[in-house]
Amino acid sequence: MRILFLDIDNVLHVNSAIRDEWGAIFHEHFVNNLRRIIDRTKCKIIISSSWKDSGLKELRRMWESRNLPGEILDVTPYSNTKYVKIATDTDYNTEETLNSPRGVEIYWSLKQHPCDSYVIIDDVNDMLYCQKDNFVHTANLNCEDAINGYGLTNLCAFNAIDILLNNNKSILL
């Protein structure tokens, strides 16, 4: 199984004024790039975004209603009670772990969902050092298809596909 850890803000939408019952409507170009990743890799999605606060059931309902590509497998767990555990159970630097909340959430999610390869798509780099080779940064881009320097661009999609198909899995489990 391949997993795509997906942030939403500044990845699928950027400054969208068009809204529905769930919030900002996602930019069509970025959704098409997500569709390309999923079509090529057959990956499953785990939402790592703050949008997970809506709950898995509601996110799946939104995904279906908006006719978005792929299947949401899960959302990342909240990690605030596990910082100390990960710092003592692994070779990670305590300081790095405490400053990497999303990376820790992804770490615990990978423990729950073992996979052959994974990619993280996010506009903020608060990942663990061991996740750097699996990270696609969607911020401060100089791509012609970026909006205000953000978004799931063609280049980001290409990089995500490359990571997933080359079975990169640089996490110590």
C-alpha positions as CSV (number, residue, x, y, z in Angstrom):
1,M,0.0,0.0,0.0
2,R,1.1,3.6,-0.7
3,I,0.0,6.5,1.5
4,L,-0.2,10.2,0.7
5,F,-0.3,12.4,3.9
6,L,-2.2,15.4,2.7
7,D,-2.4,18.9,4.1
8,I,-5.2,21.0,2.6
9,D,-4.6,24.8,3.3
10,N,-2.1,26.1,0.7
11,V,-2.0,22.7,-0.9
12,L,-5.5,22.2,-2.5
13,H,-6.7,25.8,-2.1
14,V,-5.1,29.2,-1.8
15,N,-7.1,32.3,-0.9
16,S,-10.4,30.8,-2.2
17,A,-13.3,33.1,-1.8
18,I,-15.8,30.5,-3.0
19,R,-17.1,28.4,-0.2
20,D,-19.6,25.7,0.6
21,E,-20.8,24.0,3.8
22,W,-17.3,22.7,4.5
23,G,-15.3,25.8,3.8
24,A,-13.1,26.9,0.9
25,I,-13.5,25.2,-2.5
26,F,-10.3,23.6,-3.7
27,H,-8.6,24.9,-6.8
28,E,-9.4,22.8,-9.8
29,H,-5.8,22.7,-11.1
30,F,-4.5,21.4,-7.7
31,V,-7.3,18.8,-7.5
32,N,-6.3,17.6,-11.0
33,N,-2.7,17.3,-9.8
34,L,-3.9,15.2,-6.8
35,R,-5.9,13.1,-9.2
36,R,-2.8,12.5,-11.3
37,I,-0.9,11.3,-8.2
38,I,-3.6,8.9,-7.2
39,D,-4.2,7.6,-10.7
40,R,-0.5,6.9,-11.2
41,T,0.3,5.4,-7.8
42,K,-3.0,4.0,-6.5
43,C,-2.2,5.6,-3.1
44,K,-4.6,6.1,-0.2
45,I,-5.0,9.4,1.5
46,I,-4.4,10.2,5.2
47,I,-5.4,13.7,6.1
48,S,-2.7,15.5,8.1
49,S,-4.4,18.9,7.8
50,S,-6.2,20.8,10.6
51,W,-9.3,20.0,8.5
52,K,-9.2,16.6,10.3
53,D,-10.9,18.4,13.2
54,S,-14.2,17.9,11.2
55,G,-13.8,14.1,11.7
56,L,-13.1,11.3,9.3
57,K,-16.8,10.7,8.5
58,E,-17.4,14.3,7.6
59,L,-14.2,14.5,5.5
60,R,-15.3,11.5,3.6
61,R,-18.7,13.0,3.1
62,M,-17.1,16.2,1.8
63,W,-14.8,14.2,-0.5
64,E,-17.7,12.4,-2.1
65,S,-19.9,15.5,-2.3
66,R,-17.1,17.5,-4.1
67,N,-16.2,14.5,-6.3
68,L,-12.6,14.6,-5.1
69,P,-10.1,11.9,-6.2
70,G,-9.0,9.0,-4.1
71,E,-10.0,7.4,-0.9
72,I,-9.5,8.9,2.5
73,L,-8.1,6.0,4.6
74,D,-7.8,7.9,7.9
75,V,-6.7,11.1,9.6
76,T,-3.5,11.5,11.6
77,P,-3.8,11.2,15.3
78,Y,-3.1,14.1,17.6
79,S,0.3,13.7,19.1
80,N,0.6,16.0,22.1
81,T,0.5,13.1,24.6
82,K,3.1,11.1,22.7
83,Y,6.0,13.6,22.4
84,V,7.9,12.1,25.4
85,K,7.3,8.5,24.3
86,I,8.7,9.1,20.8
87,A,11.7,11.0,22.2
88,T,12.6,8.1,24.6
89,D,11.6,5.1,22.4
90,T,13.7,6.1,19.3
91,D,16.9,7.6,18.2
92,Y,15.2,11.0,17.6
93,N,16.6,14.1,19.2
94,T,14.1,15.2,21.9
95,E,14.4,18.9,20.8
96,E,13.6,18.0,17.2
97,T,10.6,15.8,18.2
98,L,9.1,18.5,20.3
99,N,9.4,21.0,17.5
100,S,7.8,18.6,14.9
101,P,4.2,18.1,15.8
102,R,2.9,17.1,12.3
103,G,6.0,14.9,11.8
104,V,5.2,13.1,15.1
105,E,1.5,12.7,14.0
106,I,2.7,11.1,10.7
107,Y,5.1,8.9,12.6
108,W,2.3,7.5,14.8
109,S,0.0,7.2,11.8
110,L,2.6,5.1,10.0
111,K,2.8,2.8,13.0
112,Q,-1.0,2.3,12.6
113,H,-0.9,1.9,8.8
114,P,2.2,0.1,7.6
115,C,2.9,0.8,4.0
116,D,5.3,0.2,1.1
117,S,5.9,3.9,0.5
118,Y,4.6,7.2,1.6
119,V,4.7,10.9,0.7
120,I,3.9,14.0,2.7
121,I,2.5,17.0,0.9
122,D,2.4,20.1,3.0
123,D,3.2,23.9,2.9
124,V,4.8,23.8,6.3
125,N,8.0,21.8,7.0
126,D,7.4,20.6,10.6
127,M,8.4,17.1,9.8
128,L,10.9,14.8,11.5
129,Y,14.4,14.8,9.9
130,C,14.0,11.1,8.9
131,Q,10.9,12.2,6.8
132,K,12.7,14.7,4.7
133,D,13.1,12.4,1.7
134,N,9.3,11.8,1.7
135,F,8.3,15.4,1.9
136,V,7.0,17.6,-0.9
137,H,7.0,21.3,0.0
138,T,4.2,23.3,-1.6
139,A,5.3,26.8,-0.3
140,N,7.4,29.6,-1.7
141,L,7.4,28.0,-5.2
142,N,8.6,29.8,-8.3
143,C,6.4,27.6,-10.6
144,E,4.2,29.1,-13.2
145,D,1.2,27.0,-11.9
146,A,1.6,28.1,-8.2
147,I,-0.9,30.6,-6.8
148,N,0.8,33.2,-4.6
149,G,3.7,30.9,-4.2
150,Y,1.6,28.0,-2.9
151,G,-0.2,24.9,-4.0
152,L,0.0,21.4,-5.3
153,T,1.7,22.3,-8.6
154,N,2.7,20.1,-11.5
155,L,6.2,19.9,-10.1
156,C,4.9,18.9,-6.7
157,A,2.8,16.2,-8.2
158,F,5.7,14.9,-10.2
159,N,7.9,14.8,-7.1
160,A,5.2,13.0,-5.1
161,I,4.7,10.4,-7.8
162,D,8.5,9.8,-7.9
163,I,8.7,9.3,-4.2
164,L,5.7,6.9,-4.1
165,L,6.8,4.8,-7.1
166,N,10.4,4.5,-5.9
167,N,9.2,3.1,-2.6
168,N,11.0,5.7,-0.5
169,K,10.2,4.9,3.1
170,S,12.8,6.6,5.3
171,I,11.3,6.3,8.8
172,L,12.5,4.1,11.6
173,L,9.7,2.0,12.8
